[in-house]
Amino acid sequence: MAEDNCIFCNISSGQEPTSVLEVETDEFVIFKDIKPASQHHYLAVTKKHYNSLKVLDKSHDPMVTRMESGLKEFLTSKGISVQDALFGFHLPPFITVNHLHMHAIAPRSEMGFLSRLILDPLFGSKPPTTRDYTFHKRKACSEIGLN
């Protein structure tokens, strides 16, 4: 279900003619970030509107796993190493678009100072598995009153 005036809803439904969808599934699309933090910066954006990671529950873990797998497969198909890539979500209040989206940023080692300063603490210096990641982030949201 699309939200009025949500740019990611428009992009994921193909209504934004300037955005090139690199991958499209029944659940999400992948496209290039307009403000890349490194040479390769892509977003996996859900077709269904979720405001953020904080609204997800355990039943969404398979979708999040598919989003991460989709990003990794896409990067690999482009010859981009996933070993030096960063995958993750922003948490409120550090979200510029209130629509669930996972970042894939590569190479991580070539991120600029400001990007590292902003993104590394949010995504973690050593990202855990997606399942652990979503669980811990949901727990963190709950603990600081964001649920």
DSSP file with accessible surface (Angstrom, degrees, kcal/mol):
  #  RESIDUE AA STRUCTURE BP1 BP2  ACC     N-H-->O    O-->H-N    N-H-->O    O-->H-N    TCO  KAPPA ALPHA  PHI   PSI    X-CA   Y-CA   Z-CA
    1    1 A M              0   0  169      0, 0.0    48,-1.2     0, 0.0     2,-0.2   0.000 360.0 360.0 360.0 129.5    0.0    0.0    0.0
    2    2 A A        -     0   0   65     46,-0.1     2,-0.4     7,-0.1    46,-0.1  -0.568 360.0-137.4 -87.2 147.8    1.4    3.4   -1.0
    3    3 A E    >   -     0   0   88     -2,-0.2     3,-1.5     3,-0.1     6,-0.1  -0.826  31.9-100.8-100.3 143.0    1.6    6.4    1.1
    4    4 A D  T 3  S+     0   0  151     -2,-0.4     3,-0.1     1,-0.3    -1,-0.0  -0.359 104.0   6.4 -61.3 138.2    0.7    9.8   -0.3
    5    5 A N  T 3  S+     0   0  164      1,-0.2     2,-0.7     2,-0.1    -1,-0.3   0.706  88.4 141.1  63.0  22.5    3.8   11.9   -1.1
    6    6 A C    <>  -     0   0   13     -3,-1.5     4,-2.1     1,-0.2     3,-0.2  -0.865  39.6-159.7 -96.6 114.4    6.3    9.1   -0.4
    7    7 A I  H  > S+     0   0   69     -2,-0.7     4,-2.6     1,-0.2     5,-0.2   0.879  92.1  52.4 -60.9 -37.9    9.1    9.2   -2.9
    8    8 A F  H  > S+     0   0   16      2,-0.2     4,-2.8     1,-0.2    -1,-0.2   0.847 106.5  53.1 -71.0 -31.3   10.0    5.6   -2.3
    9    9 A C  H  > S+     0   0    2     -3,-0.2     4,-1.5     2,-0.2     6,-0.3   0.925 111.5  47.3 -63.3 -42.5    6.4    4.5   -2.8
   10   10 A N  H  <>S+     0   0   49     -4,-2.1     5,-2.5     2,-0.2     6,-0.7   0.915 115.0  45.1 -64.8 -42.8    6.5    6.3   -6.1
   11   11 A I  H ><5S+     0   0   10     -4,-2.6     3,-1.9     4,-0.2     5,-0.2   0.954 112.3  50.2 -66.4 -47.7    9.9    4.8   -7.1
   12   12 A S  H 3<5S+     0   0    3     -4,-2.8    -1,-0.2     1,-0.3    -2,-0.2   0.762 110.9  50.0 -67.7 -21.8    9.0    1.2   -6.0
   13   13 A S  T 3<5S-     0   0   59     -4,-1.5    -1,-0.3    -5,-0.2    -2,-0.2   0.376 117.3-112.5 -94.6   4.0    5.8    1.3   -8.0
   14   14 A G  T < 5S+     0   0   53     -3,-1.9    -3,-0.2    -4,-0.2    -2,-0.1   0.639  84.2 120.8  78.4  15.2    7.6    2.5  -11.1
   15   15 A Q      < +     0   0  134     -5,-2.5    -4,-0.2    -6,-0.3    -5,-0.1   0.429  51.9  81.3 -92.1   0.7    5.9    5.9  -11.0
   16   16 A E    >   -     0   0   52     -6,-0.7     3,-1.6    -5,-0.2    -1,-0.1  -0.867  62.4-168.4-108.1  98.0    9.2    7.9  -10.8
   17   17 A P  T 3  S+     0   0  121      0, 0.0    -1,-0.1     0, 0.0    -2,-0.0   0.731  80.9  58.1 -64.7 -20.5   10.5    8.1  -14.4
   18   18 A T  T 3  S+     0   0  113      2,-0.1     2,-0.5     0, 0.0    -7,-0.0   0.612  89.6  86.5 -85.2 -10.9   13.9    9.4  -13.5
   19   19 A S    <   -     0   0   33     -3,-1.6     2,-0.6    12,-0.0    -3,-0.1  -0.794  68.7-147.1 -94.9 129.6   14.7    6.4  -11.2
   20   20 A V        -     0   0  103     -2,-0.5     2,-0.7    12,-0.1    12,-0.5  -0.842  10.0-143.6 -95.6 118.8   16.2    3.3  -12.8
   21   21 A L        -     0   0   50     -2,-0.6    10,-0.2     1,-0.2     3,-0.1  -0.758  16.2-175.6 -83.3 115.3   15.1    0.1  -11.1
   22   22 A E  S    S+     0   0   70      8,-2.7     2,-0.3    -2,-0.7     9,-0.2   0.831  73.6  12.2 -78.3 -36.3   18.1   -2.3  -11.2
   23   23 A V  E     -A   30   0A  44      7,-1.4     7,-2.4     2,-0.0     2,-0.4  -0.993  65.4-170.4-140.9 142.4   16.2   -5.2   -9.6
   24   24 A E  E     +A   29   0A 114     -2,-0.3     2,-0.2     5,-0.2     5,-0.2  -0.988  11.6 164.6-137.9 128.5   12.5   -5.7   -9.0
   25   25 A T        -     0   0   47      3,-2.8    -2,-0.0    -2,-0.4    22,-0.0  -0.685  54.9 -93.4-122.2-177.1   10.9   -8.5   -7.0
   26   26 A D  S    S+     0   0  159     -2,-0.2     3,-0.1     1,-0.2    21,-0.1   0.773 124.5  34.0 -68.4 -24.4    7.4   -8.9   -5.6
   27   27 A E  S    S+     0   0   57      1,-0.2    20,-3.0    20,-0.1    21,-0.6   0.743 123.9   2.6-103.5 -30.6    8.6   -7.4   -2.3
   28   28 A F  E     - B   0  46A   8     18,-0.3    -3,-2.8    19,-0.1     2,-0.3  -0.959  51.8-137.5-153.9 166.9   11.2   -4.8   -3.1
   29   29 A V  E     -AB  24  45A   0     16,-2.3    16,-2.8    -2,-0.3     2,-0.4  -0.901  15.2-142.5-125.3 158.2   13.2   -2.9   -5.7
   30   30 A I  E     +AB  23  44A   0     -7,-2.4    -8,-2.7    -2,-0.3    -7,-1.4  -0.990  29.7 154.7-123.4 132.0   16.8   -2.0   -5.9
   31   31 A F  E     - B   0  43A   9     12,-1.9    12,-3.0    -2,-0.4     2,-0.2  -0.959  45.8 -82.9-149.4 166.2   18.1    1.3   -7.3
   32   32 A K  E     - B   0  42A  92    -12,-0.5    10,-0.3    -2,-0.3     2,-0.2  -0.465  43.6-116.6 -74.8 138.5   21.1    3.6   -6.9
   33   33 A D        -     0   0   23      8,-2.9     8,-0.1    -2,-0.2    -1,-0.1  -0.529  14.4-140.2 -71.3 138.4   21.1    6.1   -4.0
   34   34 A I  S    S+     0   0  155      1,-0.3    -1,-0.1    -2,-0.2    -2,-0.0   0.647  99.8  43.6 -77.6 -13.9   21.1    9.7   -5.2
   35   35 A K  S    S-     0   0  167      6,-0.0    -1,-0.3     0, 0.0    -2,-0.0  -0.642  88.6-159.8-126.7  74.4   23.6   10.7   -2.5
   36   36 A P        -     0   0   71      0, 0.0     3,-0.1     0, 0.0    69,-0.1  -0.260  17.6-160.8 -64.4 138.0   26.2    7.9   -2.7
   37   37 A A  S    S+     0   0   11     78,-0.1    75,-0.9     3,-0.1     2,-0.3   0.518  80.1   4.2 -90.1 -10.1   28.4    7.4    0.4
   38   38 A S  S    S-     0   0   15     73,-0.2     3,-0.1    68,-0.1    73,-0.1  -0.898 101.1 -71.1-157.1-176.8   30.9    5.4   -1.7
   39   39 A Q  S    S+     0   0  121     -2,-0.3     2,-0.5    68,-0.2    66,-0.0   0.859 124.5  33.3 -55.4 -39.7   31.5    4.4   -5.4
   40   40 A H  E     + C   0 106A  41     66,-3.0    66,-3.3     2,-0.0     2,-0.4  -0.970  69.7 161.4-122.9 117.4   28.6    1.9   -5.2
   41   41 A H  E     + C   0 105A   6     -2,-0.5    -8,-2.9    64,-0.2     2,-0.3  -0.930  10.1 168.6-140.6 110.2   25.6    2.8   -3.1
   42   42 A Y  E     -BC  32 104A  15     62,-2.6    62,-2.4    -2,-0.4     2,-0.4  -0.861  20.9-144.2-123.5 156.8   22.3    1.1   -3.7
   43   43 A L  E     -BC  31 103A   4    -12,-3.0   -12,-1.9    -2,-0.3     2,-0.6  -0.967   4.5-152.2-121.2 137.3   19.0    0.8   -1.8
   44   44 A A  E     -BC  30 102A   0     58,-2.5    58,-2.4    -2,-0.4     2,-0.5  -0.957  26.0-171.9-102.4 117.1   16.6   -2.1   -1.5
   45   45 A V  E     -BC  29 101A   0    -16,-2.8   -16,-2.3    -2,-0.6    56,-0.2  -0.954  20.6-122.4-118.1 128.3   13.2   -0.5   -0.9
   46   46 A T  E     -B   28   0A   1     54,-1.3   -18,-0.3    -2,-0.5   -34,-0.2  -0.331   6.9-142.1 -67.0 146.6   10.1   -2.4    0.0
   47   47 A K  S    S+     0   0   63    -20,-3.0     2,-0.3   -35,-0.1   -19,-0.1   0.850  90.4  68.1 -75.1 -35.9    7.0   -2.1   -2.3
   48   48 A K  S    S-     0   0  116    -21,-0.6     2,-0.6     1,-0.1    52,-0.1  -0.672  99.2-111.8 -81.5 139.0    4.8   -2.2    0.8
   49   49 A H        +     0   0   25    -48,-1.2     2,-0.4    -2,-0.3    -2,-0.1  -0.622  42.5 166.8 -79.6 117.8    5.1    1.0    2.8
   50   50 A Y        -     0   0   32     -2,-0.6    50,-2.9    -4,-0.1    -4,-0.1  -0.999  33.2-140.2-121.6 131.5    6.7    0.5    6.3
   51   51 A N  S    S-     0   0   82     -2,-0.4     2,-0.3    48,-0.2    -1,-0.1   0.887  70.5 -40.9 -60.0 -41.0    7.8    3.6    8.0
   52   52 A S    >   -     0   0    6     46,-0.2     3,-1.5    48,-0.1     4,-0.3  -0.969  68.9 -73.2-169.3-179.0   11.0    2.1    9.3
   53   53 A L  G >  S+     0   0    1     37,-0.5     3,-1.8    -2,-0.3    38,-0.1   0.806 116.0  73.5 -59.8 -28.5   12.6   -0.9   10.9
   54   54 A K  G 3  S+     0   0   71      1,-0.3    -1,-0.3    87,-0.0    37,-0.0   0.717  91.2  55.3 -65.7 -19.4   10.9   -0.2   14.2
   55   55 A V  G <  S+     0   0   70     -3,-1.5    -1,-0.3    92,-0.1    -2,-0.2   0.551  90.0  97.0 -90.4  -6.2    7.5   -1.3   12.8
   56   56 A L    <   -     0   0    8     -3,-1.8     2,-0.2    -4,-0.3    -3,-0.0  -0.464  53.2-168.3 -81.2 155.1    8.8   -4.8   11.8
   57   57 A D    >   -     0   0   83     -2,-0.1     3,-2.3    81,-0.0     4,-0.3  -0.698  46.7 -76.8-128.0-174.6    8.4   -7.9   13.9
   58   58 A K  G >  S+     0   0  121      1,-0.3     3,-1.7    -2,-0.2    77,-0.1   0.810 124.0  67.2 -57.0 -30.0    9.9  -11.4   13.8
   59   59 A S  G 3  S+     0   0   86      1,-0.3    -1,-0.3     2,-0.1     4,-0.3   0.721  96.2  56.8 -65.2 -18.2    7.5  -12.3   10.9
   60   60 A H  G <> S+     0   0   33     -3,-2.3     4,-2.2     1,-0.2     3,-0.4   0.532  77.8  95.1 -89.0  -8.1    9.4   -9.8    8.7
   61   61 A D  H <> S+     0   0    3     -3,-1.7     4,-2.7    -4,-0.3     5,-0.2   0.895  81.6  53.0 -53.5 -43.8   12.8  -11.4    9.2
   62   62 A P  H  > S+     0   0   62      0, 0.0     4,-2.4     0, 0.0    -1,-0.2   0.912 109.1  49.9 -60.7 -37.2   12.5  -13.5    6.0
   63   63 A M  H  > S+     0   0   12     -3,-0.4     4,-2.3    -4,-0.3    -2,-0.2   0.935 111.1  48.5 -64.4 -44.4   11.7  -10.4    3.9
   64   64 A V  H  X S+     0   0    1     -4,-2.2     4,-2.4     1,-0.2    -1,-0.2   0.916 110.5  51.8 -63.2 -39.8   14.7   -8.6    5.4
   65   65 A T  H  X S+     0   0   57     -4,-2.7     4,-2.8    -5,-0.2    -1,-0.2   0.919 109.7  49.4 -61.7 -42.3   16.9  -11.6    4.7
   66   66 A R  H  X S+     0   0  113     -4,-2.4     4,-2.7     2,-0.2    -1,-0.2   0.872 108.8  53.4 -66.1 -35.0   15.7  -11.5    1.0
   67   67 A M  H  X S+     0   0    0     -4,-2.3     4,-2.3     2,-0.2    -2,-0.2   0.948 112.1  43.8 -63.3 -46.7   16.4   -7.8    0.8
   68   68 A E  H  X S+     0   0   26     -4,-2.4     4,-2.6     2,-0.2    -2,-0.2   0.932 115.1  48.6 -65.1 -44.3   20.0   -8.4    2.0
   69   69 A S  H  X S+     0   0   49     -4,-2.8     4,-2.9     1,-0.2     5,-0.2   0.906 110.3  52.4 -61.4 -41.4   20.4  -11.4   -0.3
   70   70 A G  H  X S+     0   0   12     -4,-2.7     4,-2.3     2,-0.2    -1,-0.2   0.911 110.5  47.1 -61.3 -42.8   19.0   -9.4   -3.2
   71   71 A L  H  X S+     0   0    0     -4,-2.3     4,-2.8     2,-0.2     5,-0.2   0.927 113.4  48.5 -64.5 -42.9   21.5   -6.6   -2.6
   72   72 A K  H  X S+     0   0   76     -4,-2.6     4,-2.6     1,-0.2    -2,-0.2   0.922 112.5  47.8 -64.8 -43.5   24.4   -9.1   -2.3
   73   73 A E  H  X S+     0   0  137     -4,-2.9     4,-2.4     2,-0.2    -1,-0.2   0.905 112.6  49.9 -63.3 -40.4   23.4  -10.9   -5.5
   74   74 A F  H  X S+     0   0   12     -4,-2.3     4,-1.2    -5,-0.2    -2,-0.2   0.948 111.8  46.5 -63.5 -49.2   23.1   -7.6   -7.3
   75   75 A L  H ><>S+     0   0    0     -4,-2.8     5,-2.7     1,-0.2     3,-0.8   0.934 112.9  50.4 -59.0 -45.1   26.5   -6.3   -6.2
   76   76 A T  H ><5S+     0   0   87     -4,-2.6     3,-1.9     1,-0.2    -1,-0.2   0.903 105.9  55.6 -60.2 -40.6   28.1   -9.7   -7.1
   77   77 A S  H 3<5S+     0   0   90     -4,-2.4    -1,-0.2     1,-0.3    -2,-0.2   0.766 107.8  50.2 -64.5 -23.5   26.5   -9.6  -10.6
   78   78 A K  T <<5S-     0   0  114     -4,-1.2    -1,-0.3    -3,-0.8    -2,-0.2   0.332 121.6-108.2 -93.2   2.5   28.1   -6.2  -11.1
   79   79 A G  T < 5S+     0   0   71     -3,-1.9     2,-0.5     1,-0.3    -3,-0.2   0.715  72.4 143.2  77.9  21.7   31.5   -7.5  -10.0
   80   80 A I      < -     0   0   18     -5,-2.7    -1,-0.3    -6,-0.2     2,-0.2  -0.834  53.5-118.6-100.2 129.4   31.4   -5.6   -6.8
   81   81 A S        -     0   0   66     -2,-0.5     3,-0.3     1,-0.2    -5,-0.0  -0.454  17.4-165.3 -68.5 129.0   32.9   -7.3   -3.7
   82   82 A V  S >  S+     0   0   36     -2,-0.2     3,-1.0     1,-0.2    -1,-0.2   0.572  83.9  74.6 -86.8  -9.6   30.4   -7.9   -0.9
   83   83 A Q  T 3  S+     0   0  173      1,-0.3    -1,-0.2     3,-0.0    -2,-0.0   0.802 102.6  38.7 -70.1 -29.5   33.4   -8.5    1.5
   84   84 A D  T 3  S+     0   0   52     -3,-0.3    24,-3.4     2,-0.1     2,-0.3  -0.322 101.0 106.0-113.0  44.7   34.1   -4.8    1.6
   85   85 A A    <   -     0   0   10     -3,-1.0     2,-0.4    22,-0.2    21,-0.2  -0.890  59.7-139.4-124.4 156.3   30.5   -3.7    1.6
   86   86 A L  E     -D  105   0A   0     19,-2.6    19,-2.5    -2,-0.3     2,-0.4  -0.960  17.9-173.5-116.1 129.6   28.2   -2.3    4.3
   87   87 A F  E     +D  104   0A  17     -2,-0.4     2,-0.3    17,-0.2    17,-0.2  -0.989  28.9 100.6-123.9 132.0   24.6   -3.4    4.6
   88   88 A G  E     -D  103   0A   1     15,-1.7    15,-3.4    -2,-0.4     2,-0.3  -0.987  52.7 -98.4 173.7 178.8   22.1   -1.9    7.0
   89   89 A F        -     0   0    1     -2,-0.3     2,-0.3    13,-0.2    13,-0.1  -0.840  28.8-120.7-115.7 155.7   19.2    0.4    7.9
   90   90 A H        -     0   0   26     11,-0.4   -37,-0.5    -2,-0.3    11,-0.2  -0.658  27.8-142.7 -86.0 152.2   19.0    3.8    9.5
   91   91 A L    >   -     0   0   24     -2,-0.3     3,-2.7   -39,-0.1   -39,-0.0  -0.882  38.2 -59.0-111.6 149.1   17.1    4.0   12.7
   92   92 A P  T 3  S+     0   0   21      0, 0.0    54,-0.1     0, 0.0   -40,-0.0  -0.364 121.0  27.8 -57.0 142.2   14.8    6.9   13.8
   93   93 A P  T 3  S+     0   0  111      0, 0.0     2,-0.4     0, 0.0    -3,-0.0  -0.925 115.0  65.9 -93.9  17.7   15.5    9.7   14.1
   94   94 A F  S <  S+     0   0  125     -3,-2.7     2,-0.5     2,-0.0    -3,-0.1  -0.139  75.2 112.4 -92.7  40.1   18.3    9.3   11.5
   95   95 A I        -     0   0   25     -2,-0.4     3,-0.2     1,-0.1    -6,-0.0  -0.953  42.0-175.1-116.4 126.1   16.0    8.6    8.6
   96   96 A T  S    S+     0   0  134     -2,-0.5     2,-0.5     1,-0.3    -1,-0.1   0.757  83.3  37.7 -89.2 -27.1   15.6   11.1    5.7
   97   97 A V  S    S-     0   0   32      2,-0.1     2,-2.4     4,-0.1    -1,-0.3  -0.981  79.5-140.9-124.8 118.2   12.8    9.1    3.9
   98   98 A N  S    S+     0   0  101     -2,-0.5     2,-0.3    -3,-0.2   -46,-0.2  -0.451  70.9  98.0 -79.9  69.5   10.3    7.4    6.2
   99   99 A H  S    S-     0   0    1     -2,-2.4   -48,-0.2   -50,-0.1    -2,-0.1  -0.913  86.5 -97.0-153.8 127.5   10.0    4.2    4.1
  100  100 A L        +     0   0    4    -50,-2.9   -54,-1.3    -2,-0.3     2,-0.3  -0.201  55.1 160.8 -52.3 127.4   11.9    1.0    5.0
  101  101 A H  E     -C   45   0A  12    -56,-0.2     2,-0.4   -11,-0.2   -11,-0.4  -0.976  29.9-146.3-152.6 137.3   15.1    0.8    2.9
  102  102 A M  E     -C   44   0A   4    -58,-2.4   -58,-2.5    -2,-0.3     2,-0.3  -0.897  19.6-140.1-103.7 133.9   18.3   -1.2    3.3
  103  103 A H  E     -CD  43  88A   8    -15,-3.4   -15,-1.7    -2,-0.4     2,-0.4  -0.681  12.5-167.6 -91.6 145.1   21.6    0.3    2.1
  104  104 A A  E     -CD  42  87A   0    -62,-2.4   -62,-2.6    -2,-0.3     2,-0.5  -0.983  15.4-179.2-126.8 117.0   24.4   -1.5    0.3
  105  105 A I  E     -CD  41  86A   0    -19,-2.5   -19,-2.6    -2,-0.4     3,-0.3  -0.980  12.2-145.4-125.0 123.7   27.5    0.6    0.3
  106  106 A A  E    S+C   40   0A   1    -66,-3.3   -66,-3.0    -2,-0.5   -21,-0.2  -0.996  71.8  22.4-149.0 148.1   30.7   -0.5   -1.4
  107  107 A P    >   -     0   0   20      0, 0.0     3,-1.3     0, 0.0    -1,-0.3   0.540  65.7-173.1 -75.1 138.4   33.6   -0.3   -1.1
  108  108 A R  G >  S+     0   0   37    -24,-3.4     3,-1.8    -3,-0.3   -23,-0.1   0.865  83.3  62.9 -60.5 -37.6   33.3    0.4    2.5
  109  109 A S  G 3  S+     0   0   67    -25,-0.3    -1,-0.3     1,-0.3   -24,-0.1   0.678 102.2  51.4 -65.2 -16.1   37.0    1.1    2.8
  110  110 A E  G <  S+     0   0  124     -3,-1.3    -1,-0.3     2,-0.0    -2,-0.2   0.278  78.5 126.4-106.2  11.0   36.6    4.0    0.4
  111  111 A M    <   -     0   0    9     -3,-1.8   -73,-0.2    -4,-0.1   -74,-0.1  -0.419  65.1-110.0 -65.8 143.5   33.8    5.8    2.2
  112  112 A G     >  -     0   0   40    -75,-0.9     4,-2.6     1,-0.1     5,-0.2  -0.202  29.1-102.3 -69.0 165.8   34.5    9.4    3.0
  113  113 A F  H  > S+     0   0  163      1,-0.2     4,-2.6     2,-0.2     5,-0.2   0.921 121.1  47.2 -56.0 -49.4   35.2   10.6    6.5
  114  114 A L  H  > S+     0   0  110      1,-0.2     4,-2.4     2,-0.2     5,-0.2   0.920 111.8  50.6 -64.0 -41.9   31.7   12.1    6.9
  115  115 A S  H  > S+     0   0   30      1,-0.2     4,-3.3     2,-0.2     5,-0.5   0.920 112.3  47.2 -62.1 -42.8   30.0    9.0    5.6
  116  116 A R  H  X S+     0   0   87     -4,-2.6     4,-1.5     1,-0.2    -1,-0.2   0.917 110.9  52.3 -63.4 -42.3   32.0    6.8    8.0
  117  117 A L  H  < S+     0   0  103     -4,-2.6    -2,-0.2    -5,-0.2    -1,-0.2   0.909 119.9  33.9 -61.0 -41.0   31.2    9.1   10.9
  118  118 A I  H  X S+     0   0   87     -4,-2.4     4,-0.7    -5,-0.2    -2,-0.2   0.923 126.9  34.2 -81.8 -46.9   27.4    9.0   10.2
  119  119 A L  H  X S+     0   0   12     -4,-3.3     4,-2.7    -5,-0.2     5,-0.4   0.867 105.3  63.0 -86.6 -37.9   26.9    5.4    8.9
  120  120 A D  H  X S+     0   0   32     -4,-1.5     4,-2.3    -5,-0.5    -1,-0.1   0.930 105.7  46.4 -58.2 -45.6   29.4    3.2   10.7
  121  121 A P  H  4 S+     0   0   94      0, 0.0    -1,-0.2     0, 0.0    -2,-0.2   0.870 116.0  47.0 -64.7 -31.6   27.9    3.9   14.2
  122  122 A L  H  < S+     0   0   25     -4,-0.7    -2,-0.2     1,-0.2   -33,-0.2   0.885 122.6  32.4 -75.0 -39.7   24.4    3.3   12.8
  123  123 A F  H  < S-     0   0    0     -4,-2.7    -3,-0.2   -35,-0.1    -1,-0.2   0.646 115.3-113.5 -92.5 -17.9   25.1    0.1   10.9
  124  124 A G     <  -     0   0   24     -4,-2.3    -2,-0.1    -5,-0.4    -1,-0.1   0.144  17.8 -99.5  95.1 145.2   27.8   -1.2   13.3
  125  125 A S  S    S+     0   0  103      1,-0.3    -1,-0.1    -4,-0.1    -5,-0.0   0.795 119.2  24.8 -71.9 -27.3   31.5   -1.7   12.7
  126  126 A K  S    S-     0   0  181     -6,-0.1    -1,-0.3    -3,-0.0   -40,-0.1  -0.814  90.9-139.0-135.8  94.0   31.1   -5.4   12.1
  127  127 A P        -     0   0   45      0, 0.0    -3,-0.1     0, 0.0     3,-0.1  -0.292  15.6-142.6 -59.3 130.7   27.5   -6.1   10.9
  128  128 A P        -     0   0   60      0, 0.0     0, 0.0     0, 0.0     0, 0.0  -0.164  43.2 -61.8 -75.9-177.0   26.0   -9.3   12.4
  129  129 A T     >  -     0   0   85      1,-0.1     4,-3.2     4,-0.1     5,-0.2  -0.255  52.4-110.2 -62.5 157.6   23.8  -11.6   10.4
  130  130 A T  H  > S+     0   0   10      1,-0.2     4,-2.9     2,-0.2     5,-0.3   0.917 118.5  52.9 -57.8 -42.5   20.6  -10.1    9.2
  131  131 A R  H  > S+     0   0  128      1,-0.2     4,-2.0     2,-0.2    -1,-0.2   0.952 114.9  40.1 -61.1 -48.1   18.5  -12.1   11.6
  132  132 A D  H  > S+     0   0   77      2,-0.2     4,-2.9     1,-0.2     5,-0.3   0.907 114.3  55.7 -64.9 -39.6   20.5  -10.9   14.6
  133  133 A Y  H  X S+     0   0   14     -4,-3.2     4,-2.6     1,-0.2     5,-0.2   0.945 109.7  43.3 -60.2 -50.0   20.7   -7.4   13.2
  134  134 A T  H  X S+     0   0    1     -4,-2.9     4,-2.6     1,-0.2     5,-0.2   0.915 114.6  50.9 -66.5 -39.4   17.0   -7.0   12.9
  135  135 A F  H  X S+     0   0  102     -4,-2.0     4,-2.4    -5,-0.3    -2,-0.2   0.952 113.9  43.6 -61.0 -49.6   16.4   -8.5   16.3
  136  136 A H  H  X S+     0   0  100     -4,-2.9     4,-2.7     1,-0.2    -2,-0.2   0.881 114.2  49.8 -67.2 -36.6   18.9   -6.3   18.0
  137  137 A K  H  X S+     0   0   41     -4,-2.6     4,-2.5    -5,-0.3    -1,-0.2   0.911 111.1  48.8 -69.7 -40.1   17.7   -3.2   16.2
  138  138 A R  H  X S+     0   0   29     -4,-2.6     4,-2.2    -5,-0.2    -2,-0.2   0.929 113.2  48.7 -62.3 -41.3   14.1   -3.9   17.0
  139  139 A K  H  X S+     0   0  105     -4,-2.4     4,-2.7    -5,-0.2    -2,-0.2   0.924 110.2  50.9 -63.7 -43.6   15.2   -4.4   20.7
  140  140 A A  H  X S+     0   0   33     -4,-2.7     4,-1.7     1,-0.2    -1,-0.2   0.916 109.1  51.1 -61.4 -41.2   17.2   -1.2   20.6
  141  141 A C  H  <>S+     0   0    0     -4,-2.5     5,-3.5     1,-0.2     6,-0.5   0.928 111.7  48.2 -60.7 -43.0   14.2    0.7   19.3
  142  142 A S  H ><5S+     0   0   68     -4,-2.2     3,-1.5     4,-0.2    -2,-0.2   0.921 108.3  53.5 -63.4 -44.0   12.0   -0.7   22.0
  143  143 A E  H 3<5S+     0   0  132     -4,-2.7    -1,-0.2     1,-0.3    -2,-0.2   0.806 112.4  43.3 -65.8 -29.3   14.5    0.1   24.8
  144  144 A I  T 3<5S-     0   0  124     -4,-1.7    -1,-0.3    -5,-0.2    -2,-0.2   0.252 120.9-104.2-102.5  13.7   14.7    3.8   23.8
  145  145 A G  T < 5S+     0   0   61     -3,-1.5    -3,-0.2    -4,-0.1    -2,-0.1   0.764  82.1 126.6  79.8  25.9   11.0    4.2   23.3
  146  146 A L      <       0   0   42     -5,-3.5    -4,-0.2    -6,-0.2    -5,-0.1   0.378 360.0 360.0 -97.6   5.7   10.8    4.2   19.5
  147  147 A N              0   0  119     -6,-0.5   -92,-0.1    -5,-0.2   -93,-0.0  -0.666 360.0 360.0 -96.6 360.0    8.2    1.3   19.3
